[in-house]
Amino acid sequence: MKSKIYFADARAKAYDFKYSFVAKFEQILDMIDFKQFISKKDYVAIKTHFGSYGAHRIVRPIFLKKVVDKVKEVGGKPFVTDTVRIPGLEYLDVANMEGINHLSVGAPVILADGIFGRDSIKVKSGPILKEIGVASAIYYAPAMIVVSHCKGHIGSGFGGAIKNLGMGGISCKDHCGEAERGKIHFEENKHLEWIEAKCVRCSQCVDVCPHSAIELIDDSIVIDKSKCVKCARCSRVCEVKALVAPISEENFQEGLAESAYAVVSTFEKGRILYINFITEVQPECDCMPMADTPLVQDQGVLVSFDPVAIDQAALDMINRAAPLPQSKAEDKNVKKGDNILQAVTGKNAQLHIDAACKLGMGNKEYELITITEKEVGEDEEQEEEE
């Protein structure tokens, strides 16, 4: 049986609010029965990404506010959250810089794994990770809404709902200070490898490290393992491949799916709603200290209770779209009909979607229910007639 996905495209063809993307998003939310998965007084985690210094293509606060309002309508108690990417207090500053705060979204903005990134509960995952630390504020929440900005990603090729949970639903470190999220980026008990002969001492790895774990001392790259969270940003920016993250693409993608599966397993079935914004689809993750121009034109927003279906639909839409000029897609000579994200990132995003499907997280077959311009604002028009 195909999973239902509600879709509203990003175009606004008339000079009236009811035809705007915001109004279309409201219309989709009105079609979801929030009482179906949220009980009165439930704490509801609204999981999103806060962005980064230099990155600015995250989901806008106005859309988060619409979600918050719907939760409040049914008596839920929402909080907007993410897990520590850079040091906790600095990350909350980033959220505020991006316009995500209590005043703008109408709900508390917190770090799900605490300001030190160590608040988590171990949960069984799968054969690669074995277990992973789910951020405590997400673990204990009875319901969750996962609001994802769709874009490329260094390891998974695509960042949607599964990546949002697999990377963002777990703690930065465990209680002993060991990298928890790094279990996905690195093979077990392995660390970054510095290949001295390749290194040109450009210091890009030093500059990009969000935890100041890398230094250039006496012409050598020195990595402080006690600070390193194994995020692999350093290896990403190293143009000469002098820093190597020890993991295969297949293990990374399967590990990502296992981590997302662990997060979902802490909720009763049907108590997570997924929202994917296919807007400003840049080639990099929102955690990088930059944001390149979009690869394709804004497509719209998807809403579903199935994380596999919603990511499959988003990936299909991106790959069916026309690559934009003056983007990395043009740099790579990508043509319409090509697998755009794979051509740009060098990674096959289908791997982690397939792995999540195999774990039983959802269904790759989907039915799109499109919100039309006629439907948007129909209620208002009927009220005026009455």
C-alpha positions as CSV (number, residue, x, y, z in Angstrom):
1,M,0.0,0.0,0.0
2,K,1.4,3.4,-1.0
3,S,2.1,6.0,1.7
4,K,0.2,9.3,1.5
5,I,2.2,12.5,1.1
6,Y,0.6,15.9,1.0
7,F,2.4,18.3,-1.3
8,A,2.2,22.1,-2.0
9,D,4.4,23.6,-4.7
10,A,6.4,26.8,-4.0
11,R,5.0,28.9,-6.8
12,A,2.7,31.8,-6.0
13,K,0.9,33.0,-9.1
14,A,-1.5,35.6,-7.7
15,Y,-1.1,38.7,-5.6
16,D,-3.1,37.4,-2.7
17,F,-1.9,35.8,0.6
18,K,-4.2,32.8,0.1
19,Y,-2.1,31.8,-2.9
20,S,1.2,32.2,-1.1
21,F,3.5,29.3,-0.1
22,V,2.8,30.2,3.5
23,A,-0.9,29.8,3.0
24,K,-0.4,26.5,1.1
25,F,1.6,25.2,4.1
26,E,-1.2,26.2,6.4
27,Q,-3.7,24.4,4.2
28,I,-1.6,21.2,4.4
29,L,-1.4,21.4,8.2
30,D,-5.1,21.9,8.3
31,M,-5.5,18.6,6.5
32,I,-3.5,16.7,9.2
33,D,-5.4,15.5,12.2
34,F,-3.0,16.6,15.0
35,K,-5.2,15.0,17.6
36,Q,-4.4,11.7,16.0
37,F,-0.9,11.7,17.3
38,I,-0.8,14.5,20.0
39,S,-2.6,14.2,23.3
40,K,-3.5,17.2,25.5
41,K,-0.5,18.4,27.5
42,D,2.0,16.2,25.5
43,Y,5.5,17.7,25.2
44,V,6.1,17.7,21.4
45,A,9.6,17.9,20.0
46,I,9.7,20.0,16.8
47,K,13.1,18.8,15.4
48,T,14.8,21.0,12.9
49,H,18.3,22.3,12.1
50,F,19.5,25.6,13.5
51,G,22.0,26.3,10.7
52,S,25.6,27.5,11.2
53,Y,27.7,30.6,11.0
54,G,27.8,31.3,7.3
55,A,24.8,29.0,6.5
56,H,21.4,30.6,6.1
57,R,19.2,28.3,4.0
58,I,17.4,26.6,6.8
59,V,13.6,26.3,7.3
60,R,12.3,29.9,8.0
61,P,11.0,30.6,11.5
62,I,7.6,31.6,10.0
63,F,7.0,27.9,9.0
64,L,8.2,26.6,12.4
65,K,5.7,29.0,14.0
66,K,2.9,27.5,11.9
67,V,3.8,24.1,13.2
68,V,4.0,25.3,16.8
69,D,0.5,26.9,16.5
70,K,-1.0,23.7,15.3
71,V,0.4,21.8,18.2
72,K,-0.9,24.4,20.6
73,E,-4.4,24.2,19.0
74,V,-4.8,20.6,20.1
75,G,-3.4,21.2,23.6
76,G,0.2,20.1,23.0
77,K,3.2,21.8,24.5
78,P,5.8,22.3,21.7
79,F,9.5,23.0,21.9
80,V,11.8,23.6,18.9
81,T,15.0,21.6,19.2
82,D,18.2,20.3,17.6
83,T,21.3,18.6,19.0
84,V,24.7,20.1,19.6
85,R,26.7,20.6,16.4
86,I,29.1,23.3,17.6
87,P,29.5,24.0,21.4
88,G,26.1,24.3,22.9
89,L,25.8,28.0,23.9
90,E,27.4,29.0,20.6
91,Y,24.8,26.9,18.8
92,L,21.9,28.6,20.6
93,D,23.5,31.9,19.5
94,V,23.4,30.6,15.9
95,A,19.7,29.7,16.3
96,N,19.0,33.2,17.5
97,M,21.1,34.7,14.7
98,E,19.0,32.7,12.2
99,G,15.8,34.1,13.8
100,I,14.9,31.0,15.7
101,N,14.0,32.0,19.2
102,H,11.0,31.9,21.6
103,L,9.6,35.1,20.3
104,S,9.7,34.1,16.6
105,V,8.5,30.6,16.8
106,G,6.2,30.9,19.9
107,A,7.8,28.0,21.8
108,P,11.0,27.3,23.8
109,V,14.1,26.7,21.7
110,I,16.3,24.1,23.4
111,L,19.2,21.7,22.8
112,A,17.9,18.1,22.9
113,D,21.1,16.7,24.2
114,G,21.9,19.6,26.7
115,I,24.3,22.4,26.3
116,F,27.3,20.0,26.6
117,G,25.8,17.5,24.1
118,R,26.0,14.6,26.5
119,D,22.4,14.1,27.6
120,S,21.2,10.9,26.0
121,I,19.8,7.4,26.5
122,K,21.4,4.4,24.8
123,V,19.1,2.6,22.3
124,K,19.7,-0.5,20.2
125,S,20.2,0.3,16.6
126,G,21.6,-2.3,14.2
127,P,24.6,-4.5,13.2
128,I,26.9,-1.5,12.3
129,L,26.3,0.8,15.3
130,K,24.9,-1.8,17.7
131,E,23.5,1.0,19.9
132,I,23.4,4.8,19.8
133,G,22.6,7.6,22.3
134,V,19.3,9.2,21.5
135,A,19.1,12.8,22.7
136,S,17.2,12.8,26.0
137,A,14.6,15.5,25.2
138,I,13.7,13.6,22.0
139,Y,13.8,10.2,23.8
140,Y,11.3,11.3,26.5
141,A,9.0,13.3,24.2
142,P,5.8,11.4,23.5
143,A,5.3,12.9,20.0
144,M,7.6,14.7,17.5
145,I,7.4,16.7,14.3
146,V,10.5,16.4,12.1
147,V,10.9,19.6,10.0
148,S,13.7,19.1,7.5
149,H,15.4,21.3,4.9
150,C,16.3,19.1,1.9
151,K,19.8,19.6,0.5
152,G,22.9,17.7,-0.4
153,H,25.3,16.1,2.2
154,I,28.9,15.1,2.3
155,G,28.3,11.5,3.4
156,S,24.7,10.6,2.5
157,G,24.3,12.6,-0.7
158,F,21.0,14.0,0.5
159,G,19.8,15.4,3.8
160,G,16.1,15.0,4.5
161,A,14.0,13.4,7.3
162,I,16.2,10.3,7.7
163,K,19.4,12.4,8.0
164,N,17.7,14.9,10.2
165,L,16.9,12.1,12.7
166,G,20.0,9.9,12.1
167,M,22.5,12.8,12.7
168,G,20.3,15.3,14.6
169,G,18.3,13.0,16.9
170,I,21.3,11.6,18.7
171,S,23.7,13.2,21.1
172,C,27.0,14.8,20.2
173,K,28.9,12.8,22.8
174,D,28.2,10.1,25.4
175,H,28.4,10.5,29.1
176,C,32.1,9.8,29.1
177,G,32.8,12.4,26.5
178,E,33.3,10.0,23.6
179,A,32.0,11.0,20.2
180,E,28.5,9.6,19.7
181,R,27.5,11.0,16.4
182,G,31.0,10.2,15.2
183,K,30.0,6.5,15.3
184,I,28.2,7.1,12.0
185,H,31.1,9.0,10.4
186,F,33.9,6.7,11.5
187,E,34.3,2.9,11.8
188,E,34.3,1.7,15.4
189,N,37.3,2.7,17.5
190,K,39.1,4.5,14.6
191,H,40.2,8.1,14.3
192,L,41.2,10.5,11.7
193,E,44.3,9.6,9.7
194,W,46.7,12.4,8.7
195,I,48.8,11.6,5.6
196,E,51.7,13.9,6.1
197,A,53.2,13.5,2.6
198,K,50.0,14.8,1.1
199,C,49.5,17.7,3.4
200,V,50.2,21.2,2.1
201,R,49.7,22.9,5.5
202,C,46.9,25.2,4.2
203,S,45.2,25.1,7.7
204,Q,41.7,24.8,6.2
205,C,41.1,21.8,8.5
206,V,42.1,24.0,11.5
207,D,39.8,26.8,10.5
208,V,36.7,24.6,9.8
209,C,36.9,22.5,13.0
210,P,33.9,23.6,15.2
211,H,35.4,22.2,18.4
212,S,39.1,23.5,18.0
213,A,40.3,19.9,18.0
214,I,43.0,20.5,15.2
215,E,46.1,22.6,15.4
216,L,49.1,23.1,13.1
217,I,52.1,22.8,15.4
218,D,55.7,22.8,14.2
219,D,54.6,22.0,10.7
220,S,52.5,19.0,11.8
221,I,48.7,18.6,12.1
222,V,47.9,17.7,15.7
223,I,44.5,16.3,16.5
224,D,43.2,16.4,20.1
225,K,41.1,13.2,20.3
226,S,39.5,14.4,23.5
227,K,37.9,17.4,21.6
228,C,37.3,15.7,18.3
229,V,33.6,14.7,17.8
230,K,34.4,12.9,14.5
231,C,32.1,15.1,12.4
232,A,34.5,14.8,9.4
233,R,34.3,18.4,8.4
234,C,38.1,18.6,8.2
235,S,38.3,15.7,5.8
236,R,35.6,17.3,3.7
237,V,37.5,20.6,3.2
238,C,40.9,19.0,2.7
239,E,41.4,19.3,-1.1
240,V,44.5,17.1,-1.2
241,K,42.9,14.3,0.9
242,A,45.5,14.5,3.6
243,L,42.9,13.9,6.3
244,V,40.9,10.7,5.9
245,A,37.7,9.7,7.8
246,P,37.9,5.9,8.2
247,I,34.6,4.6,6.9
248,S,33.1,3.3,3.6
249,E,30.1,5.0,1.9
250,E,28.0,1.9,2.4
251,N,28.7,1.6,6.1
252,F,28.0,5.4,6.6
253,Q,24.7,5.2,4.8
254,E,23.5,2.1,6.6
255,G,24.7,3.5,9.9
256,L,22.7,6.7,9.3
257,A,19.6,4.6,8.7
258,E,20.3,2.6,11.8
259,S,20.6,5.7,13.9
260,A,17.4,7.1,12.5
261,Y,15.7,3.8,13.2
262,A,16.9,4.0,16.8
263,V,15.4,7.4,17.3
264,V,12.0,6.4,15.8
265,S,11.9,3.3,17.9
266,T,11.6,5.4,21.0
267,F,8.1,6.6,19.9
268,E,4.8,4.8,19.6
269,K,3.9,4.1,16.0
270,G,2.2,7.0,14.3
271,R,3.3,9.6,16.7
272,I,5.9,11.3,14.4
273,L,4.9,13.7,11.6
274,Y,7.5,14.5,8.9
275,I,7.7,17.8,7.0
276,N,10.3,18.2,4.1
277,F,10.9,21.6,2.6
278,I,12.4,21.3,-0.9
279,T,13.6,24.8,-1.0
280,E,17.0,26.4,-1.5
281,V,18.5,23.0,-2.2
282,Q,22.1,23.7,-1.7
283,P,24.9,21.0,-2.2
284,E,26.1,21.0,1.4
285,C,24.6,20.3,4.8
286,D,23.4,23.3,6.8
287,C,26.0,22.6,9.4
288,M,28.8,23.7,7.1
289,P,30.1,27.3,7.6
290,M,28.8,28.4,4.2
291,A,25.8,28.1,1.9
292,D,26.3,27.7,-1.9
293,T,23.6,28.7,-4.4
294,P,20.7,26.3,-4.9
295,L,21.1,23.4,-7.3
296,V,17.4,23.5,-8.5
297,Q,14.5,25.8,-8.2
298,D,12.3,25.7,-5.1
299,Q,9.9,22.7,-5.4
300,G,7.7,23.0,-2.4
301,V,6.9,21.2,0.8
302,L,5.9,17.6,1.6
303,V,4.1,16.3,4.7
304,S,3.7,12.7,5.7
305,F,3.8,10.2,8.5
306,D,6.3,8.0,6.5
307,P,10.0,9.1,6.7
308,V,11.0,6.8,3.9
309,A,8.3,7.8,1.5
310,I,8.8,11.5,2.1
311,D,12.6,11.3,1.5
312,Q,12.0,9.2,-1.6
313,A,9.6,11.7,-3.0
314,A,11.9,14.6,-2.2
315,L,14.8,12.9,-3.9
316,D,12.7,12.1,-6.9
317,M,11.5,15.7,-7.2
318,I,15.0,17.1,-7.0
319,N,16.3,14.7,-9.6
320,R,13.4,15.5,-11.9
321,A,14.0,19.2,-11.7
322,A,16.1,21.3,-14.1
323,P,19.6,22.2,-12.7
324,L,20.1,25.9,-12.1
325,P,22.8,28.0,-13.8
326,Q,25.5,29.5,-11.7
327,S,25.3,26.6,-9.3
328,K,27.5,23.6,-8.5
329,A,25.2,21.6,-10.8
330,E,26.3,23.7,-13.7
331,D,30.0,23.4,-12.6
332,K,29.6,19.6,-12.8
333,N,27.8,19.9,-16.2
334,V,24.7,18.2,-14.8
335,K,21.8,18.0,-17.3
336,K,18.0,17.6,-16.6
337,G,17.2,14.0,-16.0
338,D,20.6,13.3,-14.4
339,N,20.8,12.2,-10.7
340,I,21.6,15.7,-9.7
341,L,22.6,15.2,-6.0
342,Q,24.8,12.1,-6.9
343,A,26.5,14.0,-9.7
344,V,27.2,17.0,-7.3
345,T,28.1,15.2,-4.1
346,G,29.6,12.0,-5.5
347,K,27.3,10.0,-3.1
348,N,24.3,7.7,-3.8
349,A,21.5,9.0,-1.5
350,Q,19.3,6.0,-2.4
351,L,21.5,3.8,-0.2
352,H,20.3,5.2,3.1
353,I,16.7,5.4,1.9
354,D,16.8,1.8,0.9
355,A,18.5,0.8,4.2
356,A,15.8,2.6,6.2
357,C,13.1,0.8,4.1
358,K,14.8,-2.5,4.8
359,L,14.7,-1.7,8.6
360,G,11.0,-1.3,8.3
361,M,10.9,2.5,8.8
362,G,8.6,3.1,5.9
363,N,7.6,2.5,2.3
364,K,9.3,3.8,-0.8
365,E,6.0,3.7,-2.8
366,Y,4.0,6.8,-2.3
367,E,0.9,8.7,-3.4
368,L,1.2,12.5,-3.8
369,I,-1.9,14.5,-2.8
370,T,-1.2,18.0,-4.3
371,I,-2.8,21.1,-2.8
372,T,-4.1,23.1,-5.8
373,E,-4.5,26.9,-6.0
374,K,-8.3,26.3,-6.1
375,E,-8.2,24.5,-2.8
376,V,-6.1,27.2,-1.1
377,G,-8.4,29.7,0.4
378,E,-11.6,27.9,-0.5
379,D,-12.8,28.0,3.1
380,E,-12.3,31.8,3.2
381,E,-14.4,32.2,0.0
382,Q,-17.2,30.0,1.3
383,E,-17.3,32.1,4.5
384,E,-17.5,35.3,2.5
385,E,-20.5,33.9,0.5
386,E,-22.3,32.9,3.7
